[in-house]
């Protein structure tokens, strides 16, 4: 009996120690089992003081959190940290054709499970998921804020998984996994995907950039793996959602899914004069450039030198500790 009592005490105090440790390292803790400050992620977001001038770190314990989240513009310098992408999962199941309470379709933007408007948001070790399935546009994450970064995160969905919405938004994805089918990385933002896996589940397009005309950089993929479960020759690297789309792949492993022509003008020859699609020192079964469309670019060494984080992001260094 004494040993049982000692064991129970050990387990109890170990749990208390873990909670205290987490709460001392983080400002807020979210836990579905009630062991943190809040049971839902949105409650934790709401608790962050508006326009706080220092970072608010939120630890999200393992669990599946089915919530439609909004990080308002007033919630700045917020950081989410999960236990792991396999165990901390934020999910929702809206899609563009679903009706709202007024009987109106929610549309692509309205389908998102997580809206990020606040600047200087970051997340690591979390899965963001839209489970609506192959029903058309169904966004997992919508990013409008500036200086947003994700590390070791997963973005799961089908069409239009990741919406890089903000025209003035700079985004950095490191060691992330992004999956989908048609146009599943899309939008206006300047975004760097560094050492990420881009996974095409069915035939489609990896990107649909809508880069503004006045922006020098759109999407830049560095040291990424471009692959999927789709058949060979079933994907294109990108098509221009807007005329001045800019997408470049450098040092990437491009798998068999990519068709020899590589790119599309989205059935509009005029886009060939304005869009900028480039490749440099890629490798893999889909990287051969002999049959790439004539209006796309194979960068030389001098042109490739411009694709550094300091050039792309100017005064923001997303890897500074």
N, C-alpha and C positions, 0 to 999 in steps of 0.2 A: 504494500500500500504506500509505503514511504517513497519507493522508487517511482511509482505512478504519479504521485504528487510532485516529485521533483521534475519529472518529465513534462508534466502539464505546465509547471512554472517556467521551465526552460522555453517551451514553445511560446507561451504567452509573452514573456519578456523579449524573446527574439523578434516576435511580431511587432511589439511596441518599439523596439530598437530600430527595426526596418522603417517603420512609419516616421519616427522622429528623424532618422537619417535623411529620408526622402524629403521631409518637410523643411529640413534645415538647408538642404541643397537647392530646393526649389521654392518659389514664392507660393505656389498653389499646387495642390495634388487632386487629380480627378480619379475616382475609383468607383466602379459600379457596385462594389460590395459595401460601400459606406465607410471605408477605412481612410478616406481622404477628406479634403475640404468640401468637395462637391461630387455628385454622382453623374453629372452630365458635363460635357465639354462647353456647351453654350453658357451654362451657369458660371463657369470659370472665366470665360471671355467677358461676360457682363460684369464680373467683379473687378476687372482691371480698370484702374482709374483712367479717365479720358485724358489723352495727351500727356501721359506720364513720361517723364524725361529720362527714365532709366529702364533697363530691360526688366520685363516680367517673365519669369521662367515658370512654365506650367508642365508638370509631370503627369502624363496620362498613363495610368496603369493598364495592364493587359485587359482585353475585353473587346467586344464588338459594340460600338456606339452608333446606333442608328439615329442620326440627327441631321437636320438641314441647318448648317451653321452659317453665321454671318459674323465676320470680323470687321466691325465698322471702321471708318476712316479715323475716328477718334481713338481707336485702340492701336497705339503705335508701340514699336519695340517689344512685340510679343513673341515668345519662343515656345513652341510645343516640343516636348521630348517624350517619345513612347518607349516602352520596354524593348520592343523589336517590331519590325514590319509584319512578322508573322503573328504577333500576339496583340498588338494595339491597332485596331481597325476602325476607321471612321467611314461610315457607309450611308448611302441613301439610294432611292430608286426612282427619282423623277425622270421624265423624258419630255422632249419638245412638244409632242402632241397631247400630252396629258392636260386635262382641263383644270383650271383653277376654280375657286368658289363662284366666279361669275360666268362660268361656262366658256371661258376663253382659253386658248392653247397657251401653255407656259412659254413656249419658244425655246430656242437653243440656250440663251443666257439664263432663262428662268429655270432650266432643268438642273442646274448645278447643285451638287450636294454641299459645297463649301464655297462661300464668296469671301474673297480676301481683298478688302479695300485699304486696310491699315498699312502704313509704310513700315519697313524694317521688320517684317515678319520672317520667322524662320521655323523650320520643322525638321526633325530627324527621327528615324526609327519608327515610322508610322506608315500604314497603308491607307490610302484614300481611294474609295471605291464607289462606282455607280453600278448597281446590280440590275438595272432595268433590262439589260440584255440587248439583242439585235433588233431594236425597235426604232431606229433612226437616231437623231442627235440626243445624247444623254451624257451630260458633262459631270465629271467627278469633281474637278476643282476649277474655279474661275478666279484668275489673279489680275487685279487691277492696281494694287499697291506697288510702290517703287521699292527697290532694294530688297527683294524677296528671295530667300534661298531655301533649298531643300537638300538634305543629305540623308542618304540611305533610306529613301522613301519609295513606296510603290504607288503607281497610279493605274487603276484597273478599270476597264470599260470596253466599249465597242466603238461606236462612231462618236467623234468629238470628245475624247476622254479629257484632254487637258486644254483649257481655254486660256491662253496667254493674252488676256483682254486689253490691258492698259497700253495706250499709245506711248505714254511716257514712262512705262514700267520697265525696270531692269530686273532680270531674274537669272538665278544661277542654280543649276541642278547638278549635284555631285553624287556619283555612285547610286543613281536611281534606276528604277525599272518602270517603264511606261509601255502600256499595251493598248491595242485597239485595232480598228479596221480602217474605216474611211476617215481621212483628214484628222487623225486622232491627236495630233499636236498642231494647234491652229491659233491664229490671232495676230495682233499688231505689235506685241512687245519685242524688245531686244532680249534674247535669252541665250545663254550658253548651257549646253548639255555636256558635262565633263565626265568621261568614264561611265556612261550610262548604258543600259540595255534597252533598245527600242524594239519592241516585239509586235510583229504583225500577225494577228490571229487568223485573218481571212484576207482575200484579195482587197487591195485598196491603195491608199496613199499615206505615206508616213507623215507628211506635213502639208499644211495649207496656210502658208504665211500671208498676212495682209499688211506687211511692213509699210509705214507711211513713207511718202516720197522723200521727206527731209531727213530720214534716218540712214546712217551709213551702214549699220548692221541690223540684221534681223535675227535669224536662228543660226547659231554656230555649234556644230557638233564636233567635239574633240575626243579622240581616243574612245569612241563609242562602239558598241556592237549592234549592228543593224540586222535583225534576224526575225524569226517567227516560226509559227506552225503552219503558215500558209504554204501553198504549193510554190515550186520554183517559178520564176518569171510571172509573178502575180501581183507585185507591188511596184509602185514608182516612188522615188525619193520625195517628190513633192509636186504640187501644182499651185499656181498663184491665185489665192482667194481675191487679192487685189492686185492691180497692175505692177506695183513696185516691190513685190515680194522678194525677199533676200534670204537665201538659205545656202550654207556652205558646210561640207563634210571634210574634215581633215584627220588623217591618221586613224581612220575608222575601219573596222572589220565588217565589210558589207557582204552579207550572205546571199545564197542562191535565190531568195525571194525577189530580188530587184531585177527588173527587166533590163535588157541591154540598152534601150534608149534612155533609161534613167529618170526622165522627167516628163512633165506634161505642160502644155500652154493653156490648159483648161478650155480647149476648143475655141481659143481666141488668138489668132496669129499676132494681133497687136501687142499681146503680153510679152512676146519674144523680144520686143524692143525696150521693154522697161524692167522686166523681172531680172534678177541676178541669181543664178544658180551655179555653184562652183564645187570643185572637188580637188583634193590634194593628198597624194601619198596614201590613198586607201588601199586595202587589200581584201582578199576573200573572193568567193565565187561570183559575187555580183558587182565587183569593183572594176571590171574591165571597161575601158572607156572608148574602145574603137568605134562602137555604134551609138555613143551618146549623141543627143540632138545637137546640131551644129551651133545653135545659138547659146548653148550653155558653155561653161568655162572650166578649163583645166588650168589650175593656178600654177604659176612658176614660183621659184623660191622666193623672189622678192615680194610678190603679191601675198604669199602665205605668211610672211613676217608680220603683217598688220593684225593678224588674228590672235592678239594677246588680250588678257583680261583688262590690263590697264588701258589699252586702246579702245576696247569695246565698251567698258563701263566708266571710263573717265575717272571721276573722283571717288568711285566706290570700289573697295576691295573686298569681295565676298569671302575670301579665304583668310583674311586677317583674324587672328585669334583675339 
